[in-house]
Amino acid sequence: MALVITEECINCDVCEPECPNEAISQGDDHYVINPSLCTECVGFFDEPQCVSVCPVECIQPDPAHPETKEQLQEKFNRLNAQ
């Protein structure tokens, strides 16, 4: 499942550079995650890097975009096909 950044985001800028898929960007009020690019770091790391660095714990699974680990791996493969 893709991740989402909640309104509790304090715009601290630590999550954006951690995303290997460049799925995180500055939104109107706080950072946002593009669900078509988010693989929860599957294919890169054992855990989502944005979640591990977030000081306010405002990044969580996005119920609007449920995906299995297998689907996340397929998305990773598509995004990184050369």
DRENPA-3360 file (N, C-alpha, C; in nm, 2 decimals, always signed):
BEGIN
1 = MALVITEE = +0.09/-0.12/+0.00/+0.00/+0.00/+0.00/+0.09/+0.12/+0.00 ~ +0.05/+0.22/-0.08/+0.13/+0.34/-0.08/+0.12/+0.41/+0.06 ~ +0.20/+0.50/+0.08/+0.20/+0.58/+0.21/+0.14/+0.71/+0.19 ~ +0.09/+0.78/+0.29/+0.04/+0.91/+0.29/+0.10/+0.99/+0.40 ~ +0.12/+1.12/+0.38/+0.16/+1.21/+0.49/+0.04/+1.29/+0.54 ~ +0.02/+1.28/+0.67/-0.10/+1.34/+0.73/-0.08/+1.49/+0.75 ~ -0.18/+1.56/+0.79/-0.18/+1.70/+0.82/-0.08/+1.74/+0.94 ~ -0.04/+1.64/+1.01/+0.05/+1.66/+1.13/+0.19/+1.70/+1.08;
9 = CINCDVCE = +0.21/+1.69/+0.95/+0.35/+1.71/+0.89/+0.39/+1.86/+0.93 ~ +0.52/+1.87/+0.98/+0.57/+2.00/+1.02/+0.66/+2.06/+0.91 ~ +0.67/+2.00/+0.79/+0.75/+2.04/+0.68/+0.90/+2.05/+0.72 ~ +0.95/+1.95/+0.79/+1.09/+1.95/+0.83/+1.19/+1.92/+0.72 ~ +1.14/+1.87/+0.61/+1.22/+1.84/+0.49/+1.31/+1.72/+0.50 ~ +1.29/+1.63/+0.61/+1.38/+1.52/+0.62/+1.33/+1.40/+0.53 ~ +1.21/+1.39/+0.50/+1.16/+1.27/+0.43/+1.19/+1.28/+0.28 ~ +1.18/+1.39/+0.22/+1.19/+1.40/+0.07/+1.32/+1.34/+0.02;
17 = PECPNEAI = +1.44/+1.38/+0.08/+1.56/+1.33/+0.02/+1.58/+1.18/+0.05 ~ +1.51/+1.12/+0.14/+1.52/+0.98/+0.17/+1.45/+0.89/+0.08 ~ +1.36/+0.94/+0.00/+1.27/+0.86/-0.09/+1.35/+0.82/-0.22 ~ +1.38/+0.69/-0.24/+1.45/+0.64/-0.35/+1.37/+0.65/-0.48 ~ +1.24/+0.67/-0.47/+1.16/+0.68/-0.59/+1.12/+0.82/-0.63 ~ +1.17/+0.92/-0.55/+1.13/+1.06/-0.56/+0.98/+1.08/-0.57 ~ +0.91/+1.00/-0.48/+0.77/+1.01/-0.47/+0.72/+1.12/-0.38 ~ +0.81/+1.18/-0.30/+0.77/+1.28/-0.20/+0.80/+1.42/-0.26;
25 = SQGDDHYV = +0.70/+1.51/-0.24/+0.72/+1.65/-0.29/+0.65/+1.74/-0.20 ~ +0.68/+1.87/-0.21/+0.61/+1.97/-0.12/+0.48/+2.00/-0.18 ~ +0.37/+1.98/-0.10/+0.24/+2.01/-0.14/+0.20/+2.16/-0.10 ~ +0.07/+2.19/-0.11/+0.03/+2.32/-0.07/+0.05/+2.35/+0.07 ~ +0.02/+2.26/+0.16/+0.03/+2.28/+0.30/+0.14/+2.20/+0.37 ~ +0.16/+2.08/+0.32/+0.27/+1.99/+0.37/+0.31/+1.90/+0.26 ~ +0.41/+1.82/+0.30/+0.46/+1.72/+0.20/+0.36/+1.62/+0.16 ~ +0.37/+1.57/+0.04/+0.27/+1.47/-0.02/+0.35/+1.36/-0.08;
33 = INPSLCTE = +0.29/+1.25/-0.09/+0.35/+1.13/-0.16/+0.26/+1.09/-0.28 ~ +0.33/+1.08/-0.39/+0.26/+1.04/-0.51/+0.25/+0.88/-0.51 ~ +0.12/+0.84/-0.50/+0.10/+0.69/-0.48/+0.15/+0.61/-0.60 ~ +0.15/+0.67/-0.72/+0.20/+0.59/-0.83/+0.35/+0.57/-0.83 ~ +0.42/+0.64/-0.75/+0.57/+0.62/-0.74/+0.61/+0.56/-0.60 ~ +0.52/+0.55/-0.51/+0.56/+0.50/-0.38/+0.55/+0.35/-0.38 ~ +0.66/+0.29/-0.34/+0.67/+0.14/-0.32/+0.70/+0.10/-0.18 ~ +0.68/+0.20/-0.09/+0.72/+0.17/+0.05/+0.86/+0.12/+0.06;
41 = CVGFFDEP = +0.95/+0.17/-0.03/+1.09/+0.13/-0.04/+1.11/-0.02/-0.07 ~ +1.01/-0.09/-0.11/+1.03/-0.23/-0.15/+1.12/-0.22/-0.27 ~ +1.22/-0.31/-0.27/+1.32/-0.31/-0.38/+1.44/-0.24/-0.35 ~ +1.43/-0.15/-0.24/+1.55/-0.07/-0.20/+1.59/-0.10/-0.06 ~ +1.49/-0.10/+0.03/+1.52/-0.12/+0.18/+1.41/-0.21/+0.24 ~ +1.44/-0.25/+0.36/+1.35/-0.34/+0.43/+1.23/-0.26/+0.49 ~ +1.24/-0.13/+0.51/+1.14/-0.05/+0.57/+1.13/+0.08/+0.50 ~ +1.02/+0.15/+0.50/+1.01/+0.28/+0.43/+1.10/+0.38/+0.50;
49 = QCVSVCPV = +1.19/+0.44/+0.43/+1.28/+0.53/+0.48/+1.22/+0.66/+0.53 ~ +1.12/+0.71/+0.47/+1.05/+0.83/+0.51/+0.99/+0.81/+0.65 ~ +0.93/+0.69/+0.68/+0.87/+0.66/+0.81/+0.98/+0.66/+0.91 ~ +1.10/+0.60/+0.88/+1.20/+0.59/+0.98/+1.27/+0.72/+1.02 ~ +1.26/+0.82/+0.93/+1.32/+0.95/+0.97/+1.22/+1.06/+1.01 ~ +1.09/+1.03/+1.00/+0.99/+1.13/+1.04/+0.99/+1.16/+1.19 ~ +1.01/+1.28/+1.23/+1.02/+1.31/+1.37/+0.88/+1.32/+1.44 ~ +0.77/+1.33/+1.36/+0.64/+1.35/+1.42/+0.55/+1.23/+1.38;
57 = ECIQPDPA = +0.60/+1.13/+1.32/+0.53/+1.01/+1.29/+0.40/+1.03/+1.21 ~ +0.41/+1.12/+1.11/+0.29/+1.15/+1.03/+0.27/+1.08/+0.90 ~ +0.35/+0.98/+0.88/+0.35/+0.90/+0.75/+0.29/+0.76/+0.79 ~ +0.18/+0.73/+0.72/+0.11/+0.60/+0.74/+0.06/+0.54/+0.61 ~ +0.02/+0.42/+0.62/-0.04/+0.35/+0.50/-0.16/+0.43/+0.45 ~ -0.17/+0.44/+0.32/-0.28/+0.51/+0.26/-0.39/+0.41/+0.23 ~ -0.50/+0.42/+0.30/-0.61/+0.32/+0.28/-0.68/+0.34/+0.14 ~ -0.65/+0.45/+0.07/-0.71/+0.47/-0.06/-0.63/+0.40/-0.17;
65 = HPETKEQL = -0.51/+0.35/-0.13/-0.42/+0.28/-0.23/-0.36/+0.15/-0.17 ~ -0.45/+0.05/-0.14/-0.40/-0.08/-0.09/-0.32/-0.16/-0.19 ~ -0.21/-0.21/-0.15/-0.12/-0.29/-0.23/-0.05/-0.39/-0.15 ~ -0.03/-0.51/-0.20/+0.04/-0.61/-0.13/+0.19/-0.59/-0.16 ~ +0.27/-0.66/-0.08/+0.42/-0.65/-0.11/+0.45/-0.70/-0.25 ~ +0.38/-0.79/-0.30/+0.40/-0.84/-0.44/+0.37/-0.73/-0.54 ~ +0.26/-0.66/-0.52/+0.22/-0.55/-0.60/+0.33/-0.44/-0.60 ~ +0.37/-0.41/-0.47/+0.48/-0.31/-0.46/+0.61/-0.35/-0.53;
73 = QEKFNRLN = +0.64/-0.48/-0.53/+0.76/-0.52/-0.60/+0.74/-0.51/-0.75 ~ +0.62/-0.54/-0.80/+0.59/-0.52/-0.94/+0.60/-0.37/-0.98 ~ +0.55/-0.28/-0.89/+0.56/-0.14/-0.92/+0.71/-0.10/-0.93 ~ +0.79/-0.15/-0.83/+0.93/-0.12/-0.83/+1.00/-0.17/-0.96 ~ +0.96/-0.29/-1.00/+1.02/-0.34/-1.12/+0.98/-0.25/-1.25 ~ +0.86/-0.21/-1.25/+0.82/-0.12/-1.36/+0.89/+0.01/-1.36 ~ +0.90/+0.07/-1.24/+0.96/+0.20/-1.23/+1.11/+0.20/-1.25 ~ +1.17/+0.08/-1.23/+1.32/+0.07/-1.25/+1.36/-0.01/-1.37;
81 = AQ = +1.26/-0.04/-1.46/+1.30/-0.11/-1.58/+1.39/-0.02/-1.67 ~ +1.48/-0.09/-1.73/+1.57/-0.01/-1.82/+1.57/-0.05/-1.96;
% end
